[in-house]
């Protein structure tokens, strides 16, 4: 199995005792949290990073030593660095992004519990993460990290689920739910599991990618007691698949917990065919199922990460022709207003009068019109009654090069 190795900051790891490096609590305590630390990593005076000061006042920085060891802190184009280093564009560049594009706050029957769908809800049990991803769709919550989580808040969530029989699934998220005390998480999952009509639990966590030491035998044994439980994480680049992250995923799988991956399409990180292919191949090698590829949400502070939807569609079409179907995620746009995750996929339609065209099926409604400008000119491409044509030339080229996925 080919596994990515350490890069520019590998020396940082050599200076730390192995027992400390493999201790997730040490990793958490020693996260990079300041401009002074970032400047030291890049070998420059703090004044050189003055443009990032306004960013950190709004969007704090947190980078684990482990994740730092995988990237080159001096290379601004490094795809891993782009995901965790503050960028002045987070506060200076805007295409109209908003703090809460999915309108989550409006769908909270009580603080921290989001119910956008009739059969499931999402419990934000903390605002803390091991690493703050600069593309996060909940950046608005970062400054609330110190508020903490107690049993009283979680108990109110349990009570709501218990008196709502239409709910069959709870997604435990945050922040990162694996950052709350393990006994508290165990108690919360156990209380949910006792609800007769609740069938499935799901955890969303990026620690297998950003701090894999957090996945311990003790944690896996605890999670196993609450099955059926599914685990979704977020690998965005093949270099994030390391021996440590593969081991963390394997421990979850061995405990009988399926692991899925929800990537985000990010400009300068994975917005080309080769990068996405290598990521998907790597996930298949470690038995992690590609689940979703999200179009980056129009979140304030992330506009510089968003690609055109056309770019994502072209990548997906090329993947469909050349990559095993087991590796293919669903490319989707998460929408507010009850529309859910809209597939962003090309389809071949044979029409006698209009010929064969590739059709991008999407909703044509007020929400689409509102966000058309945010996503850029290619979001609409060319409207039709139920979709958008991307042209006959694309269709002919695809038919010429078509290879069925196995």
N, C-alpha and C positions, 0 to 999 in steps of 0.2 A: 504494500500500500504506500503510495506517495503522499507524504504529509509535508505541509509547509513548515519552514523553520524560522528562527528569529532573524531580525535584520539589524537596522541601524543602532538600536539601543540594547543589543545583546550584552554589551559590557555591563549594563545596569544589573542584569541578572547574575553575572559572575561575582558581583560584589556582595551578594546576599546569600546567607546560609541556606542550604537546600530545605531544611526543616521549616524555616521561616517562609521561604518562597512558596512552598506548598500549603501553607496555612492561609485559608481564605480570610480569616480575621486580620492577619498581618497585611494581606493585600488591601483590604478595605481601609485599614488605618493609614496606610502609606500611599493613598491615592494622591495624584497630582491635583491640587486645588487652587493654585495661585499663579499669577503672571510671573512672579519671581521664580517659581519652580520651572515654568515653561521656558523662561529666558535661560536658565541654567542648562536645561536640556539642549537648547539650540546654540549655546555658547555665545550669547549676545547680551548686551545690557538691557535692563528692564525697559528703559526708555524706547528701545526699538519696537516694543510691543504696545506702545501707548494707544494705538488705534483699537486695541482689544479691550481697553478698560471699560468703555461704555457697554460692551457686550457682556462682560462678567457681572456688571451691576444688574443686568436683566436676566441673563442666562448663565448661571454658574458653570464652572468646569469641574469635571471629576474623571480621572483616567487611572485605571489600575496599573500597577507596575507590570503585571503580566501582559496586558494589551499593549502597553508602551513598548515592551520588548519585541513586538511583532512588526513595528513600523519604523520608518525613518523620519525622525522629528525635524530634520533639516530640509526635507523635500515636501514643498507645499502641494505637489501633485500626488503624493502617496495616497492611495485609496483608503487606507486605514486611518492615516492622519486626518484626512478630510472629515471622517466620521466623528472625531472626538476633540480636535483642536478648535478653539474659538476662531471665528472668522468675522472681520469687521462688517461683512455683507449681511450678517444676521440682523444688524440694526440700521444699515445704510441703504440696503437694496430691497425694493419691494415691488411685487407685481400685484399687490392687493390682498396678500395673505391675511388671514384673520386668526385670532387666538384659538378659537374653537370651531373649526370648519365643519365638524360633524354634529355640531349643536348638542354636544353631550350634556351640557349643563341643563338644558331644557328637558332632557329625558331622565332626570334623577328624581325618583320618588322619595329618596332620602340622601343625605350627603354621602358621596362616594359610590353609590350604587346606580349604574346606568342600565336602563332598560329600553333599548331601541327596537327589540324584536319581541314578539309575543311569547316565544317558547324558551328564551334564555335571557340572562342578564350578566352584566360584568361588574365585579366588585373590585374597586380600586382600594386596596388595603394599605397602601403606603405611597408616598411621593418620592421615595428614595430609590436610587439605582446605584449599582456598582460603578457604572460609567454612564455619563450623560451623552447620549447620541445627539449630535447637532441637528439631525433631521427629525427628531422626535415630534410626534403629533400632539404630545401633551406637555410641551415646553412651558406652558402657562403655569404648571404645577410645581416647577422646580424650586421656586422660592419658598414653597410650603414644606420643604423637606424636614425641617426641624419640628414640625407640629406633632410628629409621632403617631402611633396607632395603639389604641387600647382595646380591651375586650368589649367595653361598652359600645363602641362604634361598630365592631364586628357583630356583636350580638343583635343589634338593631337590623343589620343586614340579614342575618339568619332568620329573625322573626318575620321580616317582610317576605322572604322566600317561602317560609312555612305557611303563610296565610295566602299565598298566590299559587293555586294548584296548576295553573297553566304553564308554570316554569318547570322545565325538565332538565335544564343545564345551567350551571354557573361557571363563568370564566373568572378565575382569580388572577388579577392583574395589578397594575399600579401606574407609575413606578414599577419596581420589581418585587413581587411578593416573597421571593426568597431572601429579601433583606429584613423582613420582620423576624422576631425571635422564633426559633423553631417550635418551641412548645406552644406558642400562640397560634402559629400556622396550623399545627396539629389539632389544636382545640377547635379552630374555625372549620377546618375540613371535616373533622369528626361530627361537629354539630350539623353541618350541611348534609352529611351522609345519613344522618338519622331521619331526615325528612322523607316520608314515604314516596311522595310524587317526584322527588329529584332523582334523576337517572344517571347523570354524567357530570363529572367535574373536569375542568380544564385549567391548566396553569400556563400563563404566558410569562416567560422569563428569558432574558438574554445572558444570564450568567454562564451557560455552557460556552459562550463565545467570548465574553469579556472577563470572566473570573471563574474558570472551570473548577477551581479548587473547592468551590462552594458545593458542588455535587459530591457528597460523601456517602459512604455506605449507610451511615445512620440516617441521613436525609432520605435516601432511596427506600430504606426499610419503612420509614414513616409514611412516605407517599404511597407505597405499595398497599398499606392497610386501607387506603381510601379509594382503591380501584372500584369501578372503572374510572380511571383518571388519565387524561391525555395531556401531553406536554408540547407546547409550541415555543420555538425559539426563533432567533433571527440571525442567520449568517448572510452577509451581503457580499462577501468576496472570498475567493478560494483560499487566500492567504490566512483567513481566519480559521481554516480547518487544520488544526495542529494535532500533535499527539495528545496533548492535554484535553483539547475540546472533544476529540474523538473518544477519548477514554470516558469523559463525563457523559456523553451521549450513550455509550455502550453500557454504562452502569444503570442508566435509566431504563434502557431497553431490556437488560437482564432482569430488572425488577418487574418486568411485564408492563412497562409504561411506554406506549407508542410516542415517538418523537417526530414532530412535523416542523417544517421551516416556513417562515413567512418573511420573505425578502422585500425590500423596498427598492424600486428603480431609482437610482441616484446618479446625477450627472457627475462625471469624473470618478465614479467608483465602480459601477457595473453596467453602464449604459452602452455597451457594445456587445456584439455577438460572442466574441472570444471569451471575455470576462464572465459573461453569464453562463456560457457552456461549461467553462472550467469549474465554476461554482456548483452547477447542477451535477456534473460528473463526480465532484468531490463529495457532495451530499449522498449520492447513491452509494459510493464506496463505504461510507460509515453508517449506512442503513437509516439515514434520516430522509423522510419523504418530503420533497418539495410540495408545499401546500398552496400558498399564495405568492404572487409577485404583485405588490401594491404599486400603483401610480402614486408618487409622493403627494400627500395631501397639501392643500393650499394653506399651510400653517404659517402664521407670521414668524419670520426669522429663518425660514427654510426655502425661500423662493429661489436662491442660487443653486439648490439641489435638483429642482424639477426639470425633467426632460419633456419634450413634446410627446404627446401620446402616439403620434405617428412613429416616433423612434422605437417606443416599446412594442408597437404592433409589428414593425419590421423585424425586430429581434425575435419576437415570438414566432413569426411565420418561418424564419430561417431555422429556429430551433425545431419547430414541428416537422420540417423537411429532413432534418439531419440527426436528430437526437432521439434516443429511446423515449417512448411515451412514459415510462416510469420516472423519468427525470423532469417531465414538463409540469410546471406549476400553472395555476390559473391566474392570468393577468387581469387585475380588477381595479376599478375605481370605487373607493368607498364613498358613499353619498349620504347626505342627511335627508331628513324628511320621509323616512320610511322606505327609501328605495334600496337600501342595503348595498351590497357589493355588486356593481354592474360589470359584467364581463367585457373586456376590451380585446376582442378577438376578430380576426378576419375569417370570412366564410366564402365558399365558392357557391354561387347560385347560377344555374343555367336558365336563362330567360330567352325564349325564342325571339321576341321582338327587340330586346335590349342587349342581347348577347350575354357573355359570361363576365360577371364583375365580382370584385371582392367587396363585400358589404360589411361595414362596421356597425353592428347593431347597438344602438344606445337609445336612451330616452331623449325625446325632444320636448322639453318642458321648461318651466320657468327657472328651475335650478340650473339646467344646462346653459341657458342664456345668461344667467347671472355670473357663472363661473367661466364662461367661454374666454373672456379676456385674461383671466388669471392663469389659465392653463396654456394660453398662447394661441396663435392663429391656426395651428394644426389640430386643435381640439375638435373644431367643427368640421374641418377638411372641406366637405361639400355636402350640404344637407339634402336628404331625401325624406319621403314620408315617414319611414321607420328607421332610417339609418343614413350612413354616409358612404359614398363610393370613393374608393381610393384609386380608381382609374383602371381602364382596360389593359394598359401596358403592364401594370403590376400583375394582373391576372394571367396574361400570356406568359410572362417570365416565370411565374410560379408553376404553370402547367408544364412548361418546358423542363424545369429542374425538379419536378415533383418526385419525392421518394416517400413511400409510406413509412410512418414510424411503426416499429415492431412492438 
